[in-house]
Amino acid sequence: MGQTPTRKVNRRELLALGALGTSAAGVIAHDGLLGAPGMTITNALPWGDGLTDAPEPIEEGGWHYLNSGEVDFLTAAVDRLIPPDPIGPSASEAGVVVFLDRQLAGAYGNGAHFYLEGPWATGTPTQGYQSRFTPAQFYRHAIAAIEQSVGHSDNGKAFKDLAADRQDALLKQMESGDLKLEGPITSKAFFTMFLQNVLEGYFSDPMYGGNREGSAWKMIGFPGAHYDYSEWVTAYNQPVPVPMVSLLGRRSWDRG
Amino acid sequence: MAKTLPKVDVVLVGFGWTGAILAQQLCDAGFGVLALERASSRSTPVNWATTFDQDELRYMWRHHLFQNVKYSTLTFRNNVNQTALPMRHLGSFLPGTGVGGAGIHWNGQIWRWLETDFKLKSHNEQRYGTAATADLTLQDMPLSYQELEPYYDMFDKICGTSGQAGNLNGAKQAGGNPFEGPRSMPYPTPPLPMTYGPKLFEQAAASMGLHPFPHPAGNLSEPYTNPLGMQLGKCTFCGFCEKFGCGNYSKSSPQTTLIPYILTKPNFELRTEAEVLKVERTPDGKHATGVTYIDTAGVEYFQPAEIVALTAYQLHNVHLMLTSGIGQPYDPASGQGVVGKNYCYQTMSGVDLFFDDKLLNPFIGAGAMASVIDNYNGDNFDHSGLGFLGGAYIAGMVTGARPIEMVRVPDGVPKWGLEWKHAGAKYFLRNMGLSIHGSSYPQAGNYLSLDPTYKDQFGRPMLRMTFDFPPNDLKMAKYCTDRAAEIGQKMGATHVHPKPRTGPYDITHYQTTHNVGGTMMGNSPADSAVNKYSQSWDVPNLFVTGAGLYPQNPGYNPTGTLAALAFMTADAIKTKYVKALGAPLVAA
């Protein structure tokens, strides 16, 4: 092919540039994670080996961002948002705390898709997120402030040691914003981000750490990352008997 | 000091749908065309292959294909009495970035405007009196449906649009939209089949005397080869169109219909990671000499061009006009100025339906798989005594069921906890939404301007959006949502929850990526930024494409009309402008 890029790029270079972001001197990144050196393309299609922008599964084992107190808080809190019962796993059983840890340790937690420059103001609810914190910093400050508040109100106890009813009551106060926290983060702002992230962990592809073995998808009847449902389009009011599959395939295929 | 590059015939600023349309049309006519795209090259096999494109977290919630606000955002306020603050995270709308732009991750909903939408102000004043339009800054388009029809047809042929015509050369067609303007040709491919939910909508609407028809779709019902030889495959209903790329070459997009053709042209060049900072002009300001852009190393270049076309997303086109000082900026206090005026959105409402006794399997879907009625859109119904103008199409639409977004529960169920878990599990396969896709009409206080405080990464003032829903549009939303709820009842849903759009406008929750206005087309420089050929009144070798051309937003998805207008612009450049370079195509 007559491809004439000004220089050849590979996936490793793409990622390396993305990791630099705008803070690196002289680098103008227009495109977040995909920030790439410019190409000039004429009389050719810009396809080549090794460019595929495939997603990467998490690394198993350990905590990459959260400290042990945060793990305790989140494990207790996520299991009140999505409690254990026979129809499906609790959030922590599905791996949501691992998911949150990897998200906060990675691009999302680092604010790769947030505008965080000043000046900062509180704004109206319709103007949305106005914190200077990255999501990782946001979680760290918010959890510390919540545990401080709980310590004052509940005889020095930590959130994880409270009865489930009391945990629910506190979460409801966060949802409404009635729980007053020290510092710049409101309990409502934290709860909004937290609930969204928990749903993301519970229902996203298992490769990201939550929805372990597709357990949340099985609970709701979502077959997963299927490519072709053509034969079921007009099968009205009938179950679709296809096995659940994730982007990394199915366990049974590996065992085959 | 910017490095000066060799001059080109045409420089395109942005390479999404309209950039690709202009590139194809002008390259085929022999022009040398250079497209400058601020972000990366993107293609189907590299960026959204079928083996990994059904990834809700990465593409939708982590914004993998969207504009990254870390590097490019705007400020927002509801009204002039507030201080605008940055949109720090995407929410209400999801603009694209990179080659293909938002054309990669759209749903493929391909609409034409009604004939009356082209003469909205004069039509409504004639029918309802001037008092009816007094609170709105409506404007007629400077062209008719009939003038645009050949270009609508071109876009349908490029896309291979699947659908059922309702009006062929004036003859009404059974099963199509009886309200649409006359089509010169049928849709290139037959309508998509429908799953159970849309079918229930179709049956209910028909039994109520309404006129349901299949939603026109850029998700193809059968294999198709377009006039450029680009091949599209049959949709497999995986349910990942909206916010995702299509790995199956089944969704009409710049990548599937135009770009592979354009990239093999010797008189075309694409430069990626090249962000245009400014349109440069001669000292008298009346002629564009080219554009200045910056690459990823921070090096600035001056790219001379005979013709400059702003083909980026609407928000960026307006921003570039304002930062380049072209046209008079709109001032809401005096009503003077045109650039940034009549910013409009789309007034989206919904009805949530839950069926205890029906299995809908909503994970089987396509971006435009729907049965839809147009009875309550535009001026297809009598507005006398209703207290508002405009309307909405109402669709029983199933684009798919991505679980993070679409585990829905009936009203009254908490948002978390055991009760939520049980309701979510029970209803995931048994719920759907009706989409009420409402018009957005302009009012004097809604506009785009430059922010006085916040600067972008290049030191330019950010774009500032001042917007709230006009009372007219909220009344329209209530009325049309009530009509949709009646259909939902007729469909036999156990729970019917109407969700009419209410104010104030909230930039945090996704509604739709239909931002329009700000570089309006019109009949004179007094009321518009460009003429009917999308040519700047002030700088005749500057053309501006996209939804910024709309003086208001009818109740339709904008892509069909902005694509048709881009074909018309290309035609005017090829056949008219080329004969009188630098001259206005319409006398001011």
Interface residues (C-beta under 8 A of the other chain):
Chain A: L17 G21 T22 G26 V27 I28 A29 H30 D31 G32 L33 L34 G35 A36 P37 G38 M39 T40 I41 T42 N43 A44 L45 P46 W47 L51 T52 D53 A54 P55 R80 L81 I82 P83 D85 I87 G88 A107 Y108 G111 A112 H113 F114 Y115 L116 E117 P119 A121 G123 T124 P125 T126 Q127 G128 Y129 Q130 S131 D168 L171 E175 L195 V198 L199 E200 F203 S204 D205 Y208 A216 W217 M219 I220 G221 F222 P223 G224 A225 H226 Y227 D228 Y229 S230 W232 V233 T234 A235 Y236 N237 Q238 P239 V240 L247
Chain B: R38 A39 S40 S41 S43 P45 V46 N47 A49 T50 T51 F52 Q54 D55 E56 L57 R58 W61 R62 H63 H64 N68 V69 K70 Y71 S72 T73 F76 R77 N78 Q82 T83 L85 P86 M87 R88 H89 L90 G91 T97 G98 P193 M194 T195 Y196 K199 K234 T236 F237 C238 G239 N248 P260 L263 T264 K265 P266 F268 E269 L270 R271 T272 E273 A274 E275 I294 D295 T296 A297 G298 K358 L359 N361 F363 I364 A401 P403 I404 V407 K415 W416 G417 L418 K421 H422 G424 A425 F428 L429 T453 Y454 Q457 P504 Y505 D506 I507 T508
